[in-house]
Amino acid sequence: MRILQKCLWPRSRPRDAQRVCIYRIGNIGDIVCALPAIHAIRRAYPDAHLTLLTSPGRKGAIGAADLLEGAPWLDELDIYYAEDIKGFRQIVRFLRRLRERAFDVWIELPPDLAPIRRMLRDIFVARATGARWACGWQMGTVRVATQAQSELLTFPNEVDRLLAIVAECGIPVGETVFPLPINEHHRRYVDEILRKDGLTGKPLVVIAPGAKRSTNRWPLDRFSEVGRHLVGEGFKVLVMGGATDSESCASIVSAIGPGAFSVAGKLSLLESCEMLRRCDLLICNDSGVQHLAAAVGAQCLSLFSFWQPQRKWWPYGPQHTVLQKWVECHTCYLNLCPYDNRCIKLIETDEVIAWADKKLDIRSSSVTERLRVASPGYNQLVK
């Protein structure tokens, strides 16, 4: 791919580009993890017209539009959906529309799981748009001997992987920044939510039980047990999720009882970011919410299955703790587990409570004991 890229765009990176396109597709976690790389590109081209070309997949899926609409550093958010490029004529119209933009620079930030055939396709798409210069195509995951790779190799975090791609394009990376467009409107709305529920100034823990993949979902009753413990320790528990998580969030709140509140479906993504910024701890599955929390500097206790290699999608930053269990069938890349989500269910409630207590600095005689009786292999997979 590098040879092909050099053959198609032999010149060096233009320093005076007027129109720059960044191509990054995906949902919330994908977009958040790409923000530092996108910000580095913006710093390299402060005066250029910057377009983010993106797709969340099918219509109705959550993506960059929900997170970056109105971002002052982004000139254009160009969103398409899978339905828009299904047929030959639709693809031709799509390419013609992009070609009319006359991009000077095209930088792709490829998905971690993108196969080589997709990246070869994207190289020729960039060429078909007439971009004067382009780069960014690198394999993130090779699905050969995946278990051996997971056991023997150390993979970079997705944020670092994308920053490395930008650096290889000859763009200085600098400080890692997540330029989320949180404004006073978002802050006032969060103030109102907290005031309405009597949570202003109270110690607050957020629980987010949702996840896109069923393999990543820790059982709801265990989240409820953790929540009851934290309420007993004097914390308020806010259960967070999207509109589709309303029922599960309500069931957790009901099981916890007084001291727990649900905001499922009540907050936009940027309002959720502001809420996470104010919480003492987020307890969640491997999902987009952990990346939102990391972007605003909140600390996470993230519960991971073992469907893919370690570290790639852990929340960015040193303040987080990840719990993940080793199983013989690890790194399966399956969206549906034939073993009833065994790897994530191996994470015990007492372990989560113990680590939550530790991160919240709750002085309890049971904390040390809970950590001591953790199952074999536990400590090797704790970040």
N, C-alpha and C positions, 0 to 999 in steps of 0.2 A: 504493500500500500504506500509506503514511503517513496519507493522508486516511481510508482505510478503518479503520485502527487508531484514529485519533482519534474517528471516528464511533462505533465499537464500545466504546471505553473513553475517554470524554471527560474523566474526572477526572484529577487529577495523581497521580503515583506515591505510594502509601501508605507512610508511614514506619514504621508500627507493624504490619506484616504478621506474622501468626503462622505461616502456611504458604506457602512459596515453592517454585515448581517451575522448574527450569532444563531446557530441552529441547535436547539436543545429541546427534545421532546420529553414527555413524562408527566407524572402526577406531582403531588406536593413535595414529597421527599426528593424527587429528582430535581425539581426546580430550586428548592432551598439549597441543596448541596452544590448547585452550579452557581449560586450567587457570588461567591468570592471570585470565581474565574471570570464571570461576566463583568464584575466590578473592575477587575484588573484590565480587561479589554477596554472598558470605558476610560480608565485612566490613561491608557496608551493612545486613545483617540478621543480626547476631550471635546473636540469641536466637530466631530463627525456626526452625521445622522445615523443613530444606532437603532437597528431593527432586531427584535428578538422573534425569530420564526419558531413556532412551537405548536405542539399538538398534545392534548391530554388523552388522545385515543378517540373513543366514540363520544358523540354529543351527550352532554349531561355529566361527563366526568369532570372532576375538579382538577384544575391545573394552574398555569401561570396567570390566566385572566383573573382568578380569584385572589391572587397574591400580589400581583404587580401592577394592576390597573391604577393609573395615576402616578406611578413612580416618576419623580422629576428628572431622574438621570437617564430614563429610557424614552427615546423619541417615538418609537412605534412598536406595538405589540401585534404581530401578525399571527393569528390563530387559525388553524385548519383542523378538520376532523377526519377520521378514517373514512367516513362516508363521502368526503369531498374528493377523494382520489381513487375511487374504486374502479372506474372505467378508463379506457384509453383516452377518450375525449376529455374527461375531467382532468387527467394527468397533463394533457397538452395545454389546457387552459391554465392549470396551476403553474406550469413552467413558463408559459408566456407572461403571466402576471408577474412572476419573479424576475423574468428577464427585463421587463420594463423598468425595474428599479435601478438597473445599471450599478450593481454593487461593485465597489472597489476591492473590498475584503470580505471573504466568507470564512468564518471559523466554526467548525462543528465541534460540539461537546457531546460525543457519542454515549448512548446508554451503556451501562456496564455489561449487560447481557446481549448486546447487539452482535449478531453473527457476521462473519466476514462478507457474506453475500449482500447483507443490508448495507454495510459500509461501502462496498464497491458500487452499489446502486447510488448511494448518496454522493460519492465522488463524481459520478457522471451527472447527477442532478445539479451539483454545484457548477460543473463545467457547462451544462446546458443553459444555466442562467446567465452565462457570460461574465461571471465574476473574474476580475483582473488577477486576483491572487486568492488562494484558499489553502487551508491546512486543518489539522485536528484529528485525522482518522487514526485511531489506535484500538487494538483489541483489548477489551477489559477482562473478558472471561473466555477461556477455551474449555469447552465441555468434553474434555478427554481426561481420563484418570482423575476425576474430580476429587475423590476421597484422598488420593495420594497428594494432590496439590494442597488440599485443605490441611493435611497433617504436616506437610513438610515446608510449605511456603508461608511467608508473611505478606499479606496483601495490604495495600494502602487503603486508608479511608477514602470514600468517594470524593470528599472535598479535596483531599490532597491529590488524588488521581487526576481530577479535572484541572487543578492548578498546574500540575506537571505537564499536561497537554498544552496549556497556554504558554508555559515557559519554553517548551520545545518549539512553539511557533515563533519564538524570539521576542515574546512580550514579557516585560518585567512583572513579577508577581507582587512583591511587596507585602504589606500587612494584609492579613486575612480579615475581610470585612463582609458582613451580611447587610446590604443596604435595603432593608425592608421599609416601605413607605408608611410607617405608622405615624399618624398625625393626631392633632388635638381632638378631633371627632372621635377617634377610637378610644382615646384615653377617657374622655368624658362618658362614653357609653359604658365602659368597664367600671368607672366610678359609680355610675347609676346602678349597675347590677349588684355590685358589692354592697352599696348602701341599702338597696331594697331588701337584700337577704340578711342584713345585719352583720356583714362580714368585714366591713371596713376596719383596718388595723388589727384584724385577728390573724393568728398563725394559720396558714392555708396550705393544704396539700391537694393537688389535682390528680385524679385518677382518670385515665383514658383507656377504656377497655376495647376499643375498636381496632381493626386491622383489615386491610384489603384481602389478604389471604387467610383462609380458615386455619392453615397450618401455623399461623402466627398468633392465634388467639388463646390466651390463658383463660381458664374457666372463670365465669362471672362470679360464682359463689366464693372463689378464693379472693377475688378483688373485694368482695363484700366483707370478708373476714378481716382483711387488711384494713379496710376503712373503719370497721368497728373498733379495732385496736387503736387507730390513730385518733378517733373521736374520744376514746377513753383516756388518751394521753393529753387531751386539751386542744387538739387541732380541729379545724373545720375542714370538711372534705367536699371538694367541688368535683363532680363527675362530668367530664367533657367528651363531646363527640359531635358528629354531624347529625343531620336530620334523620338519616337512616339508622343511627345508633340510639335514637330516643328511647325505644322500648327497653333495650338492654341497660342503658344508663338509669332509667326509671326503676328498673328492678333492683339495681345495686343500691340506689338511694333508699328504696323501701326496706331492703334487707339491713342496711346500716342503721336507719332510724334517725332521730333528731341529731342535728349536727352535720348532715349531708344534704347537698343540694345538686340538682342537675341543671346544666346549661346546654344540654345537647340541642343542637339546631338553633340556638339563640345567639350565637356569636359568629361573625364573619372570621375569615382566617386571620386578618390583621388584628381584630379584636381579641381573638384567641391568643395571638402572640403577646399582646399587652397583658392579658390575664396571666399567662404563663410567666411573664417577666416579674409579676408580683408574688408568685407563689413561692413557698419554701422548698417544694419538691414536686416533681412530676413522676408518677408511677404509671408505666404504660407498656404496651406491646411494641414489637418492631413495626412501626408505622410512621406516617408523616409527622405526627404531632411531636415526636421526640426531636426531629430536626428543626421544627419551629422553636421548641424550647431552647435547643442549643444555639440557635441564631440570635436569641435575645439574652443569652447568658444564664438561663435558668439551669438548675441541676436535675438530671434524670436518673431514675432507677428503671432501666429498660430490661424487659423480659424477652429473650430471644429463643426461637426454635433453632434447629440446626439444618434448615433446608438449603442454605448456601454457606460459603466459607466465612470464617470469623473476620471481624473487624471492618469489612467493606462498608457496611451500612450502620455501624455503631454511631451514636450521636457524637458530633465533633466537639472536642475539647476535653480537658483533663478532669472536669468536675463531675463526670458521669460515672455510674456503675452499671455494668451489663452483667446479667445472669444468663448463662447458657450452659446446657448440659450436653456432655458427649454421649452419643449413641452409635451403635455399630452401623446404622444405616444413614449416617450423617451425609450432608452435602448431596442430597438427592435431587434438588431442583424441582420437586413435585409441588403442584398447587393443591393437591388433595393427598392427605397422608393415609396410606393403607393400614397404619398401626394406631389409629385413633389419636393422632397428635402426641405421640409418646414423648418426644424430646421436650416439648414445652411443658407437658404435664409433670415431668420429673422435677420441675422447679417447685419446691414445697412452699406452702404459705408461711411457715415459720421462718424460712430463709428470707423471704421478702420482707417480713415484719422486722427481722433482725437488722437487715441492711437499711431499711427505712429509718429505724431507730438510730442507727449509727450515723446516717447522713443528716438526720435532724437533731443529732446530739441529745437524744433522749437517754438519760442515765437510768438504765434499768438492769437489775441483776440477771434478768433472763436473756439479755442480748448476747452476752458471751456464751451462754449455754446453747442458745439457738444456733450460733455460728459453729460451735464445737461439734454439734451432732449432725451437721450438714452431710449430705450423702457423698460417697466416694467420687473423686474426680471433680468435685465442686470447685475447689480453689484454683485448679488449673485454668478454668474458663471464666473467671471473674476479672473484669477490668477494674 
